[in-house]
């Protein structure tokens, strides 16, 4: 059983098959229970029903894992229950895709217990964002899985925002031709350092990337285009996370940097977010690394879907991200 997180190079990429109508998608909760801390737990029943109905309207069969609706304090069940659901979803031959119900906190509690042989031997479309960053990075770096940083069942997808829903379906069903320019719904874009880079993608939620620094699951960013997003933070907290990542070497050998959706960020008098990012990335600018801010991926209502480990071209001046290779084996 491969569950060691010893430092080694990323394994060969394991691409899943694209989803198609009629496929079974497993729904599981790896972090917070639905409804926490924004509403009381009984409200999650109605939310789940609405979300599952939407999934089935798209032609998929939804399969709730045994502990998908559990709650244990601020977690969706015990670590063992959430881990069991994850392993079962990957080993179930009926399941073609896996969709996380929501994020929050919890994946770092059991990441060291994952059997990565299970992931490597059963590549499937795995979807989620925010706290799911931990799983995406671990799956990609330990098992080579090309997962999808994507909206989740009871968060972005159920807010009746067509862009998020359509962007996910288009991506995970492979309804596009290469090269494919990933749509960007951000209200504005700022080029912080001009240039073009072509490399595989990695990244995710900035809080999780910073929290994983110094652990065996720290992001391996060398030779990658790195994307970052975050939510409900202050400028100094973003600065601190950036410095932690910088001191851990995450920016030393990247090919490009994209600041995606930084939503509900507390305003700092006398400094805009673009100005903060401009100041933080001075060293990258001096090294001619392409950097831009303003891409609709993350905690906003309108969020796109990005594949891990797949080669993309980032044009920092135009603010475009173009998929060059397919994220699928078929």
C-alpha positions in Angstrom: 0.0 0.0 0.0 1.5 3.3 -1.1 0.8 5.9 1.5 4.2 7.3 2.0 4.6 11.0 1.3 8.4 10.9 0.8 9.7 13.6 -1.4 10.0 12.5 -5.0 9.2 13.7 -8.4 5.6 13.8 -9.6 4.6 10.5 -11.1 3.5 10.1 -14.7 0.2 11.8 -15.3 -2.9 9.7 -14.9 -5.8 11.1 -16.9 -9.4 10.1 -16.3 -12.0 9.4 -18.9 -14.3 12.3 -19.7 -17.8 12.2 -18.1 -20.8 11.6 -20.2 -24.6 11.7 -19.5 -25.6 8.5 -17.8 -22.4 8.2 -15.8 -22.5 7.9 -12.0 -21.0 10.7 -10.0 -20.2 10.0 -6.3 -21.0 12.8 -3.9 -18.9 12.9 -0.7 -18.1 15.3 2.1 -14.4 15.5 2.9 -14.4 18.6 5.1 -17.2 20.7 6.7 -20.8 19.3 6.8 -23.2 21.1 4.5 -24.8 24.0 6.3 -21.9 24.6 8.7 -21.2 27.3 9.8 -23.6 29.3 7.7 -26.9 27.5 8.7 -28.1 24.9 11.0 -27.7 21.3 10.0 -31.3 20.4 9.1 -31.1 23.0 6.3 -28.6 20.8 4.5 -31.3 18.3 3.6 -33.1 20.7 1.4 -29.8 22.0 0.0 -28.6 18.5 -0.9 -31.9 17.6 -2.5 -31.8 20.7 -4.7 -28.2 20.0 -5.6 -28.7 16.4 -6.4 -31.8 17.3 -8.5 -29.6 19.7 -10.5 -27.0 17.0 -11.1 -29.6 14.5 -12.3 -31.1 17.2 -14.6 -27.7 17.2 -16.3 -28.1 13.5 -17.1 -25.9 12.0 -14.3 -26.8 9.4 -11.7 -25.8 10.8 -8.3 -24.6 8.4 -5.7 -24.3 9.7 -2.1 -21.5 8.1 -0.2 -22.5 6.6 3.2 -21.3 9.5 5.2 -22.0 12.4 2.8 -24.6 14.0 5.2 -22.9 13.2 8.5 -21.9 15.8 11.0 -19.4 15.5 13.9 -19.0 19.0 15.4 -17.4 21.1 12.5 -16.6 18.0 10.4 -18.6 15.8 8.1 -18.1 12.8 10.2 -15.0 11.3 11.7 -11.7 11.3 9.8 -12.1 7.6 9.2 -15.6 7.9 7.8 -14.6 10.6 5.4 -11.5 8.7 4.3 -13.5 5.6 3.9 -16.0 7.4 1.6 -13.1 8.7 -0.5 -11.5 5.3 -0.9 -14.9 3.7 -1.7 -15.7 6.3 -4.4 -12.4 5.6 -6.2 -12.7 1.8 -6.0 -16.4 1.6 -7.0 -16.4 0.5 -10.7 -19.8 2.1 -11.1 -18.5 5.6 -10.2 -17.0 7.6 -13.1 -16.7 10.9 -11.3 -16.4 12.3 -7.8 -17.8 15.6 -6.7 -17.1 17.1 -3.3 -20.2 18.6 -1.6 -18.3 21.5 0.0 -15.0 22.6 1.5 -14.3 24.3 4.8 -11.7 22.4 6.8 -10.8 18.8 7.3 -8.7 17.3 4.5 -5.4 17.9 6.2 -6.5 15.6 9.1 -6.4 12.5 7.0 -4.3 13.2 3.9 -1.4 11.1 5.4 -3.7 8.1 5.6 -4.7 8.0 2.0 -3.8 4.9 0.0 -2.4 6.5 -3.1 -2.3 3.2 -4.9 -6.1 3.3 -4.9 -6.0 6.8 -6.5 -3.3 5.9 -9.1 -5.0 2.6 -10.1 -8.5 4.2 -10.5 -8.1 7.6 -12.1 -11.5 9.4 -12.1 -12.8 12.9 -12.7 -12.3 14.4 -9.2 -13.9 17.8 -8.6 -13.6 20.3 -5.8 -11.9 23.5 -4.6 -10.9 25.5 -1.5 -10.1 22.9 1.3 -10.0 20.2 -1.5 -6.7 21.9 -2.6 -5.0 19.5 -0.1 -6.4 16.4 -1.9 -5.8 17.8 -5.4 -2.1 18.4 -4.6 -1.7 15.0 -2.9 -3.4 13.1 -5.7 -1.4 14.9 -8.4 2.0 14.7 -6.6 1.7 11.2 -5.1 -0.5 9.5 -7.7 -0.2 11.6 -10.8 -4.0 12.2 -11.0 -5.1 15.1 -13.2 -8.0 16.4 -11.0 -10.2 19.5 -11.5 -10.2 22.6 -9.4 -13.9 23.1 -9.8 -17.2 24.4 -8.1 -18.7 22.0 -5.6 -22.2 20.6 -5.3 -23.7 22.7 -2.5 -21.6 25.9 -3.0 -21.0 27.5 -6.4 -23.0 25.0 -8.4 -26.3 25.5 -6.5 -26.2 29.3 -6.6 -28.1 29.3 -9.9 -25.1 30.8 -11.7 -25.0 29.5 -15.2 -21.4 30.3 -15.9 -20.1 28.1 -13.1 -22.3 25.3 -14.0 -21.7 25.5 -17.8 -17.9 25.9 -17.3 -17.8 22.7 -15.2 -19.9 20.6 -17.5 -18.0 21.8 -20.6 -14.6 21.0 -19.0 -15.3 17.6 -17.4 -17.3 16.3 -20.4 -14.5 17.4 -22.8 -16.9 19.5 -24.8 -14.2 21.6 -26.4 -11.6 21.5 -29.1 -7.9 22.1 -28.5 -6.4 24.6 -28.2 -9.2 25.8 -25.9 -9.2 29.2 -24.3 -10.7 28.9 -20.8 -13.4 31.5 -20.4 -12.8 34.3 -17.9 -15.7 36.1 -16.3 -13.7 38.3 -13.9 -14.9 41.9 -14.0 -11.4 43.2 -14.6 -7.9 42.0 -15.3 -4.5 43.5 -14.5 -1.2 42.4 -16.1 1.5 42.6 -13.4 4.4 41.2 -15.5 4.1 40.7 -19.2 5.1 37.6 -21.1 3.8 34.2 -22.2 4.4 30.8 -20.5 3.4 27.3 -21.5 3.5 24.7 -18.8 1.3 22.4 -16.7 -1.0 23.9 -14.1 -0.9 23.6 -10.3 -2.1 25.6 -7.4 -5.4 26.3 -5.5 -6.4 28.0 -2.4 -3.7 30.2 -1.0 -4.5 29.4 2.7 -4.1 25.7 2.0 -0.9 26.1 0.0 0.6 28.1 2.8 -0.6 25.7 5.4 1.0 22.8 3.5 4.5 24.5 3.4 7.0 22.4 5.3 5.0 19.3 5.1 5.5 16.3 2.8 2.5 17.5 0.9 3.9 21.0 0.1 3.1 22.0 -3.5 5.6 21.0 -6.1 5.6 24.1 -8.3 8.8 23.8 -10.3 8.1 24.1 -14.0 4.5 24.9 -13.5 2.1 27.8 -14.0 0.8 28.5 -10.5 -2.7 29.7 -9.8 -3.9 31.1 -6.5 -7.2 32.2 -5.0 -8.6 33.0 -1.6 -11.6 34.4 0.3 -12.4 36.6 3.3 -8.9 37.7 4.0 -7.1 40.9 4.9 -4.2 42.3 2.9 -1.7 41.6 5.6 -2.9 37.9 5.8 -2.4 37.6 2.0 1.0 39.1 2.3 1.9 36.7 5.2 0.8 33.7 3.1 2.8 34.9 0.1 5.9 35.3 2.2 5.5 31.8 3.7 5.2 30.3 0.2 8.1 32.4 -1.0 10.4 31.4 1.9 9.4 27.8 1.2 10.6 28.1 -2.4 7.3 27.8 -4.2 8.0 30.8 -6.5 11.7 30.0 -7.3 11.1 28.0 -10.5 7.6 28.7 -11.6 6.8 29.5 -15.2 3.9 31.9 -14.5 1.6 33.1 -11.8 -2.1 33.8 -12.0 -4.0 35.5 -9.1 -7.5 34.2 -9.6 -10.6 35.2 -7.6 -9.9 36.9 -4.3 -13.4 37.5 -3.1 -14.7 39.2 0.0 -11.3 40.7 0.7 -11.3 43.4 3.4 -10.3 46.7 1.9 -7.1 48.3 2.9 -7.0 52.1 3.0 -4.6 53.4 0.4 -3.9 50.1 -1.3 -5.9 48.1 -3.9 -5.5 44.4 -4.4 -3.7 44.9 -7.8 -1.3 47.2 -6.0 -0.7 44.6 -3.3 0.0 41.9 -5.8 2.2 44.2 -7.8 4.3 44.9 -4.7 4.5 41.2 -3.7 5.7 40.0 -7.1 8.6 42.4 -7.7 11.1 39.6 -7.8 9.1 37.7 -10.3 8.8 40.8 -12.4 12.5 41.2 -12.3 12.9 37.6 -13.6 10.4 38.3 -16.4 7.9 35.7 -15.1 4.4 36.3 -16.5 2.1 37.4 -13.7 -1.5 38.6 -13.9 -4.5 39.2 -11.6 -8.1 38.7 -12.5 -9.3 35.2 -13.4 -12.7 33.8 -12.4 -11.7 30.7 -10.5 -12.3 30.3 -6.8 -14.9 31.4 -4.2 -16.8 33.8 -6.4 -20.3 33.1 -7.7 -18.8 32.8 -11.2 -16.0 30.3 -11.1 -14.4 28.4 -13.9 -12.8 24.9 -13.8 -9.0 24.3 -14.1 -7.2 20.9 -14.6 -4.2 19.9 -12.6 -1.0 18.9 -14.4 -2.3 19.8 -17.9 -0.2 21.9 -20.2 -1.7 25.4 -20.7 -0.5 28.7 -22.3 -0.8 31.8 -20.1 -0.6 35.2 -21.9 -0.1 37.7 -19.1 -0.7 40.7 -21.3 -4.0 39.5 -22.7 -5.1 37.7 -19.6 -5.8 34.5 -21.4 -5.3 30.9 -20.3 -5.4 28.4 -23.1 -5.6 24.6 -22.7 -3.0 23.0 -25.0 -3.3 19.3 -24.0 -6.4 17.2 -23.2 -7.0 16.4 -19.5 -8.6 13.0 -20.6 -7.4 9.6 -21.6 -10.2 9.2 -24.2 
